[in-house]
């Protein structure tokens, strides 16, 4: 039977030391943990500086430092990614990038001996390379596979195509780089795997508009709801008053704006606002917004929890009145998914993929209407019968939610079928 290579480049290039896994890195690690139970799977990383795949032997579960997956590599030897110049870059930017690439090559050459003995060079033969890394990393691999004529079948996970939405204020250079990377992936991959129906619809729209090439085949494998404990003990001190929370919520697309305006609306109508906890990587822009005159009155009702451990994040979820996901666009929506898994109601915008995640369990509101959100806050805090019934229904629905084992099983099934199944539902 042909091997399945599962790509851990996302962790290889992002895990410099004992860091916490968020976002894409978390997804890659969760899938790795579950997929490791399959004897057909081998784990690899791609080092673009050496233009070589390496086989790695991760440690899983409690034996790893984060209770999930540990590459077992010394942090000093972790390489710096060297992005390839893009054709649309300005001459000045190209000069600066070339200088940065040369510097990174020197550093990587110097530190590589620290990890060389942990890596086994491997040539990918007949089989499937399954990658859930970010587009830039998969595009690097795709380029290499094309140049070397590798027979391996690339199966690439696509998280979202949000940068293609013209109504978002995204720099033209970033948008073009994103298009270039995804075009490289679609030209190479035997199969692309969208994490939601919404992302797959966006892919269809982009292909039919001629912005991206037609993929060989495509499937949808929704991500999970599961929020796994890593075995550590929570040590966070919970707020003294009832609170709502948002994970990774920021101004702009993530729409912290509507939360702050809802707090102001409650103040204006004489209703005591709840505390709102923002958990995740600390964002200067969010703190700056609270210092602006427009939102200054909301500042006493906002608390930041920077980069919480998994145990502390779970404790925050479990003790919150609800988790708010007000995003205007999401490829999936892990905070909403995790909150529901842990039995805490979700309050969500009814757009993009969020209704796929929240199903009939989330409480939906217009993300442009702070009055509606303020009303939901008030109802959660003051209508005990309503709230207790909602929370009980969310908890009772846990068996219907997706685990990471479900995701891994679906990805493996898709990988095994990618050599035989061809789907071209796009305009020629």
C-alpha positions as CSV (number, residue, x, y, z in Angstrom):
1,X,0.0,0.0,0.0
2,X,1.3,3.5,-0.9
3,X,2.4,5.5,2.1
4,X,0.7,8.7,3.3
5,X,3.1,11.5,4.2
6,X,1.7,14.0,6.7
7,X,3.3,17.3,6.5
8,X,4.5,19.0,9.8
9,X,6.3,22.0,8.1
10,X,3.9,24.4,9.8
11,X,5.2,23.3,13.2
12,X,8.8,23.0,11.9
13,X,8.9,26.6,10.8
14,X,6.7,28.1,13.5
15,X,7.6,26.3,16.6
16,X,10.8,28.0,17.8
17,X,10.9,26.6,21.3
18,X,8.0,25.5,23.5
19,X,5.3,27.7,22.1
20,X,1.5,27.3,22.4
21,X,-0.3,26.2,19.3
22,X,-3.0,28.5,17.9
23,X,-4.8,28.8,14.6
24,X,-3.4,26.8,11.7
25,X,-0.6,25.3,13.9
26,X,-3.3,24.0,16.3
27,X,-5.2,22.4,13.4
28,X,-2.0,20.8,12.0
29,X,-1.1,19.4,15.5
30,X,-4.6,18.1,16.3
31,X,-4.7,16.2,13.0
32,X,-1.2,14.9,13.5
33,X,-2.2,13.6,17.0
34,X,-5.1,11.6,15.6
35,X,-3.5,10.5,12.3
36,X,-0.5,9.1,14.2
37,X,-2.6,6.1,15.1
38,X,-2.5,5.0,11.5
39,X,0.5,2.8,10.7
40,X,0.4,3.9,7.0
41,X,1.3,7.5,7.9
42,X,4.8,8.9,7.9
43,X,5.7,12.4,9.1
44,X,7.7,14.8,7.1
45,X,8.8,18.4,7.0
46,X,10.0,20.5,4.0
47,X,13.1,22.7,4.4
48,X,13.1,25.2,1.5
49,X,16.6,26.3,2.2
50,X,18.0,22.8,1.6
51,X,15.2,22.0,-0.9
52,X,14.7,18.7,0.8
53,X,12.0,16.7,2.6
54,X,13.0,15.2,5.8
55,X,11.3,12.4,7.8
56,X,10.7,13.2,11.5
57,X,9.6,11.1,14.4
58,X,7.4,13.3,16.6
59,X,6.4,12.4,20.1
60,X,2.6,12.5,20.8
61,X,0.4,12.9,23.8
62,X,1.7,13.5,27.4
63,X,5.2,12.6,26.4
64,X,5.4,15.9,24.4
65,X,5.9,19.2,26.2
66,X,2.4,20.4,25.0
67,X,0.5,17.2,25.5
68,X,-0.2,17.0,21.8
69,X,2.7,16.7,19.4
70,X,6.4,17.5,19.9
71,X,8.8,17.4,16.9
72,X,11.6,16.6,19.3
73,X,13.9,19.1,17.7
74,X,16.1,21.6,19.6
75,X,14.7,25.1,19.2
76,X,18.0,26.6,18.2
77,X,18.1,24.5,15.1
78,X,14.7,25.5,13.8
79,X,15.1,27.2,10.4
80,X,13.9,30.6,9.3
81,X,11.7,30.5,6.2
82,X,13.1,32.1,3.1
83,X,10.2,33.4,0.9
84,X,10.8,33.4,-2.8
85,X,10.6,36.8,-4.5
86,X,7.3,37.5,-6.3
87,X,7.1,39.0,-9.7
88,X,4.8,41.9,-8.6
89,X,7.2,43.2,-5.9
90,X,8.7,46.6,-6.4
91,X,12.5,46.8,-7.2
92,X,13.2,48.2,-3.7
93,X,11.2,45.4,-2.0
94,X,12.9,42.8,-4.1
95,X,16.3,44.1,-3.1
96,X,15.4,44.1,0.5
97,X,13.8,40.6,0.3
98,X,16.9,39.2,-1.5
99,X,19.1,40.6,1.3
100,X,16.8,39.0,3.9
101,X,16.9,35.7,2.1
102,X,20.7,35.7,2.0
103,X,20.9,36.5,5.7
104,X,18.4,33.7,6.5
105,X,20.5,31.3,4.5
106,X,23.6,32.1,6.4
107,X,21.8,31.7,9.7
108,X,20.1,28.4,8.7
109,X,23.5,27.0,7.5
110,X,25.0,27.9,10.8
111,X,22.3,26.4,13.0
112,X,21.4,23.3,10.8
113,X,24.0,21.0,12.5
114,X,22.0,21.3,15.7
115,X,19.1,19.4,14.3
116,X,20.7,17.5,11.4
117,X,21.0,14.3,13.4
118,X,17.2,14.4,14.1
119,X,16.2,14.6,10.5
120,X,16.3,11.8,7.9
121,X,16.3,12.9,4.2
122,X,13.5,11.3,2.3
123,X,12.5,11.3,-1.4
124,X,8.7,11.2,-1.7
125,X,7.7,8.4,-4.1
126,X,4.3,7.0,-5.0
127,X,1.9,7.9,-2.3
128,X,0.1,11.0,-0.9
129,X,1.5,14.1,0.7
130,X,-1.2,15.5,2.9
131,X,-0.5,19.1,4.1
132,X,-2.7,21.4,6.2
133,X,0.0,24.1,6.4
134,X,-0.6,27.8,5.5
135,X,-0.6,28.5,1.7
136,X,2.9,29.9,1.5
137,X,4.4,26.7,2.9
138,X,2.3,24.4,0.7
139,X,3.2,26.6,-2.3
140,X,6.9,26.1,-1.6
141,X,6.4,22.4,-1.6
142,X,4.3,22.4,-4.7
143,X,7.0,24.4,-6.6
144,X,9.7,21.9,-5.5
145,X,7.5,18.9,-6.4
146,X,6.9,20.3,-9.9
147,X,10.6,21.1,-10.4
148,X,11.7,17.6,-9.4
149,X,8.9,15.7,-11.1
150,X,8.0,13.9,-7.9
151,X,5.3,11.2,-8.3
152,X,3.8,11.9,-4.9
153,X,0.1,13.1,-5.0
154,X,-0.3,16.4,-3.1
155,X,-3.5,16.8,-1.1
156,X,-3.7,20.4,0.2
157,X,-6.0,21.8,2.8
158,X,-7.5,25.2,1.9
159,X,-8.6,27.2,5.0
160,X,-10.1,30.2,3.3
161,X,-10.0,32.6,0.4
162,X,-10.9,35.6,2.4
163,X,-8.1,37.9,0.9
164,X,-9.9,37.6,-2.4
165,X,-13.0,39.5,-1.0
166,X,-12.6,42.9,-2.6
167,X,-14.7,44.6,0.2
168,X,-11.8,44.0,2.7
169,X,-9.0,46.5,3.0
170,X,-6.1,44.3,2.1
171,X,-2.9,45.6,0.5
172,X,-2.6,44.8,-3.2
173,X,0.8,43.1,-2.7
174,X,-0.5,40.8,0.0
175,X,-3.6,39.9,-2.1
176,X,-1.4,39.1,-5.2
177,X,1.0,37.0,-3.2
178,X,-2.0,35.1,-1.8
179,X,-3.3,34.5,-5.3
180,X,0.1,33.4,-6.5
181,X,0.5,30.9,-3.7
182,X,-2.9,29.4,-4.1
183,X,-2.6,29.2,-7.9
184,X,0.7,27.2,-7.4
185,X,-1.2,24.9,-5.1
186,X,-4.1,24.4,-7.4
187,X,-1.9,23.7,-10.4
188,X,0.0,21.0,-8.5
189,X,-2.4,19.4,-6.0
190,X,-4.1,16.1,-6.9
191,X,-6.8,17.2,-4.5
192,X,-7.7,20.4,-2.6
193,X,-9.6,20.0,0.6
194,X,-11.8,22.9,1.8
195,X,-12.5,23.1,5.5
196,X,-16.1,24.3,5.0
197,X,-18.8,24.6,2.4
198,X,-18.2,28.3,2.5
199,X,-14.6,28.0,1.6
200,X,-15.5,25.6,-1.2
201,X,-18.0,28.0,-2.6
202,X,-15.4,30.8,-2.5
203,X,-13.1,28.5,-4.4
204,X,-15.7,27.9,-7.1
205,X,-16.3,31.6,-7.4
206,X,-12.6,32.4,-7.8
207,X,-12.1,29.6,-10.4
208,X,-15.1,30.6,-12.4
209,X,-14.0,34.2,-12.4
210,X,-10.6,33.2,-13.7
211,X,-8.7,34.3,-10.6
212,X,-7.5,30.8,-9.8
213,X,-6.8,27.8,-12.0
214,X,-9.2,24.8,-12.1
215,X,-8.2,22.2,-9.5
216,X,-7.8,18.5,-10.5
217,X,-10.3,17.6,-7.8
218,X,-11.8,19.0,-4.6
219,X,-13.7,17.9,-1.5
220,X,-14.9,19.4,1.7
221,X,-13.7,18.1,5.1
222,X,-15.1,20.3,7.9
223,X,-12.8,21.0,10.8
224,X,-13.6,19.9,14.3
225,X,-15.4,21.3,17.3
226,X,-13.3,19.4,19.9
227,X,-11.3,21.4,22.4
228,X,-8.8,18.9,23.8
229,X,-7.2,19.1,27.2
230,X,-3.4,18.9,27.3
231,X,-3.4,17.5,30.8
232,X,-2.0,20.6,32.4
233,X,-3.6,22.3,35.4
234,X,-5.2,25.7,34.9
235,X,-3.7,28.4,37.0
236,X,-5.7,31.5,35.8
237,X,-7.7,33.6,38.2
238,X,-11.1,34.0,36.8
239,X,-12.9,37.4,36.8
240,X,-15.0,38.1,39.9
241,X,-18.0,39.1,37.8
242,X,-19.9,37.2,35.1
243,X,-18.2,37.6,31.7
244,X,-18.5,37.0,28.0
245,X,-15.4,36.2,26.0
246,X,-13.9,36.4,22.5
247,X,-10.8,34.5,21.3
248,X,-8.5,36.3,18.9
249,X,-11.1,38.9,18.4
250,X,-9.8,42.2,16.9
251,X,-11.0,45.3,15.2
252,X,-12.0,45.1,11.6
253,X,-12.9,41.7,10.1
254,X,-13.0,40.0,13.5
255,X,-15.4,42.8,14.5
256,X,-14.5,43.7,18.1
257,X,-16.0,47.0,17.1
258,X,-19.6,45.7,17.5
259,X,-18.8,44.3,21.0
260,X,-17.5,47.6,22.2
261,X,-20.4,49.5,20.7
262,X,-22.8,47.0,22.4
263,X,-21.2,47.9,25.7
264,X,-21.6,51.6,25.0
265,X,-25.3,51.0,24.1
266,X,-25.9,49.3,27.4
267,X,-24.2,52.2,29.3
268,X,-26.4,54.7,27.4
269,X,-29.6,52.9,28.4
270,X,-28.6,52.5,32.0
271,X,-27.9,48.7,31.9
272,X,-24.8,47.4,33.6
273,X,-22.6,45.9,30.9
274,X,-20.9,42.6,31.4
275,X,-17.1,42.1,31.5
276,X,-15.7,41.1,28.1
277,X,-12.6,39.0,28.2
278,X,-10.3,39.0,25.1
279,X,-8.1,35.8,25.0
280,X,-5.3,35.2,22.6
281,X,-2.2,36.9,21.2
282,X,-2.1,40.4,22.5
283,X,-3.0,42.9,19.7
284,X,-1.8,46.5,20.1
285,X,-4.5,47.7,17.8
286,X,-7.2,46.5,20.1
287,X,-5.7,48.2,23.1
288,X,-5.3,51.4,21.2
289,X,-9.0,51.3,20.2
290,X,-10.0,51.4,23.9
291,X,-7.9,54.5,24.4
292,X,-9.7,56.4,21.6
293,X,-12.4,58.7,22.8
294,X,-15.1,56.8,21.0
295,X,-14.5,53.6,23.0
296,X,-12.9,55.0,26.2
297,X,-16.1,54.4,28.3
298,X,-16.0,50.7,27.3
299,X,-12.4,50.2,28.6
300,X,-13.3,49.3,32.2
301,X,-15.4,46.5,30.9
302,X,-12.7,44.8,28.8
303,X,-10.0,42.5,30.1
304,X,-7.1,41.0,28.1
305,X,-5.7,37.6,28.7
306,X,-2.5,37.3,26.6
307,X,-1.6,33.9,25.1
308,X,-3.4,31.6,27.6
309,X,-2.3,28.0,28.0
310,X,-4.7,25.4,26.7
311,X,-5.8,24.6,30.3
312,X,-6.4,28.3,31.1
313,X,-8.3,28.8,27.8
314,X,-10.5,25.8,28.5
315,X,-11.2,27.2,32.0
316,X,-12.1,30.6,30.5
317,X,-14.5,28.9,28.0
318,X,-16.2,26.8,30.6
319,X,-16.9,29.6,33.0
320,X,-18.0,32.2,30.4
321,X,-21.6,33.1,30.0
322,X,-21.0,32.9,26.2
323,X,-18.4,33.1,23.5
324,X,-18.8,35.9,20.9
325,X,-17.8,35.3,17.3
326,X,-18.8,38.5,15.5
327,X,-16.5,38.0,12.4
328,X,-17.7,39.2,9.0
329,X,-15.9,36.3,7.3
330,X,-14.4,33.1,8.6
331,X,-13.1,29.9,6.9
332,X,-14.3,27.9,9.9
333,X,-14.4,29.5,13.4
334,X,-12.5,27.5,16.0
335,X,-13.5,29.7,19.0
336,X,-17.2,29.1,18.3
337,X,-16.6,25.4,17.7
338,X,-14.5,25.0,20.9
339,X,-17.0,26.9,23.0
340,X,-19.9,24.6,21.9
341,X,-17.8,21.5,22.5
342,X,-17.2,22.7,26.1
343,X,-20.9,23.4,26.7
344,X,-20.8,27.2,26.6
345,X,-23.3,28.9,24.3
346,X,-21.9,30.7,21.3
347,X,-23.1,34.1,20.1
348,X,-22.3,34.4,16.4
349,X,-22.7,36.4,13.2
350,X,-24.9,34.3,10.7
351,X,-22.4,34.6,7.9
352,X,-19.7,32.7,5.9
353,X,-18.9,29.4,7.6
354,X,-20.2,30.3,11.1
355,X,-23.6,28.8,10.6
356,X,-21.9,25.5,9.6
357,X,-20.0,25.6,12.9
358,X,-22.8,26.9,15.1
359,X,-25.6,24.9,13.5
360,X,-28.8,25.4,15.5
361,X,-26.9,25.8,18.7
362,X,-25.5,29.3,18.4
363,X,-27.5,32.5,19.0
364,X,-27.1,34.6,15.9
365,X,-27.2,38.3,15.6
366,X,-26.6,41.0,12.9
367,X,-22.9,41.9,13.2
368,X,-23.7,45.5,12.2
369,X,-26.3,45.9,15.0
370,X,-24.8,46.5,18.5
371,X,-28.3,47.0,19.9
372,X,-29.1,43.4,19.1
373,X,-25.9,42.1,20.7
374,X,-26.5,44.3,23.8
375,X,-30.0,42.7,24.0
376,X,-28.5,39.2,23.9
377,X,-26.0,40.1,26.6
378,X,-28.8,41.4,28.8
379,X,-31.0,38.2,28.1
380,X,-28.1,35.9,29.0
381,X,-27.4,37.7,32.2
382,X,-31.0,38.3,33.4
383,X,-33.2,35.6,32.0
384,X,-32.1,32.6,33.9
385,X,-34.7,30.2,32.6
386,X,-33.8,31.0,29.0
387,X,-30.1,30.8,29.6
388,X,-30.1,27.6,31.6
389,X,-32.2,25.9,29.0
390,X,-29.8,27.1,26.2
391,X,-26.8,25.9,28.1
392,X,-28.4,22.5,28.8
393,X,-29.2,22.1,25.1
394,X,-25.7,22.9,24.0
395,X,-24.2,20.4,26.5
396,X,-26.6,17.7,25.4
397,X,-25.6,18.2,21.7
398,X,-21.9,17.4,22.2
399,X,-22.2,13.9,20.8
400,X,-23.3,15.4,17.5
401,X,-20.3,17.7,17.2
402,X,-17.1,16.8,15.2
403,X,-14.0,15.5,17.0
404,X,-10.5,15.7,15.6
405,X,-10.6,11.9,15.1
406,X,-13.6,12.6,12.7
407,X,-11.5,15.1,10.8
408,X,-8.5,12.8,10.6
409,X,-10.6,9.9,9.4
410,X,-12.2,12.0,6.7
411,X,-8.9,13.4,5.5
412,X,-7.4,9.8,5.3
413,X,-10.5,8.7,3.3
414,X,-10.1,11.6,0.9
415,X,-6.4,10.9,0.5
416,X,-6.9,7.3,-0.4
417,X,-9.5,8.3,-3.0
418,X,-7.5,11.1,-4.5
419,X,-5.7,8.9,-7.0
420,X,-8.9,7.7,-8.6
421,X,-11.5,10.4,-8.2
422,X,-11.6,13.4,-10.5
423,X,-14.1,16.2,-10.1
424,X,-14.3,19.2,-12.4
425,X,-17.5,21.1,-11.5
426,X,-16.1,24.4,-12.7
427,X,-16.5,26.4,-15.9
428,X,-13.8,25.6,-18.4
